[in-house]
Amino acid sequence: MQKKRILSGMRPTGKLHIGHYVGALENWIKLQDDYQSFHLIADYHVLTTDLNTDDIYQNSIEMLIDWLSTGLDPVKSPMFRQSQIKEHTELHLILSMLITVNRLERNPTLKDQMRDLHIEHVIYGHLGYPVLQTADILLYKGNFVPVGEDQVPHVEISREIARRFNNHYGKVFPEPEPLLTKFARLPGLDGNAKMSKSLNNTILLSDDSDTVKAKLKKAVTDPQKIRKGDPGRPEVCLIFSYHKKFNPEEVPDIEANCKSGALGCVDCKMNCASNISALLQPIIEKRNYYEKHLDEVKDILNDGETRARVDAQKTMIEVREKMKLG
Ligand code: TRP
């Protein structure tokens, strides 16, 4: 039996952080054996909020190195840039005829972005973000899309567009379904609900142990626990939420000793830092390898793009036939 297909993608914004690992990569790695995965570097999507393309190539390479270093296997799953496979733009144009402006304006992810980035007048391409994303998914006939909550509205739009195409021209596409990542978002070092580069509150996958220690030292904890001996409230503490993820065995002890006051924040943070670094150590070693073997990284990208292109072209032949544009 043929494996079901997964289309997973990220915008290349540079080096990835542990929030990406927890929220996405860990899941992608688990899924790569049971599904045929396609890993997309969504470089065109970056343009929707940033027209400066000076760093886009370098950022794509950095992200690819992080993907490889965490354990995604390029032999099992092609890794490729959206911009290098022209079929994305071709299918995007066709799909853009199958959805109304009104529907796209109701996209809650767009509304959030407009608010967060203070965008008053949205550009045409940004409005069409989910249409391009739909092309990314449908071009490879993706059955599932591993995403966090915020991307679910986009996948819903993809389902509508797939349905409309199939009804109108004949069945080509599966209706893709979201595969929700189980672990909730990792909060940032400043206590913000989201770890994010633009908020400058991240621990990078490439941070060495001294950097992780220094960053955790500055992180916020329970503001009512001022010195060792004060009873703490683990449920409001950022560091405790990291322990839950990166140090699950010690969680009952840490909880008890924080509450009683026996455990001070500095010790607790340093313990947390060493657990995070234990996870990062093998990733950093692989990263060092790839940084020294950039030709290998470029070959992986080249190979991924060649393989992805074959599938993309196959789909477009089918699309054109159904549309009598052959
Ligand atoms: N919108 C996704 C994000 O910001 C990135 C993305 C682009 C994507 N195309 C995709 C994700 C296709 C899944 C499938 O996270």
Residues whose N, C-alpha, C, O or C-beta is under 5 A from the ligand:
A	BS01	LIG	L7 S8 G9 M10 R11 A42 H45 Q133 D136 I137 V145
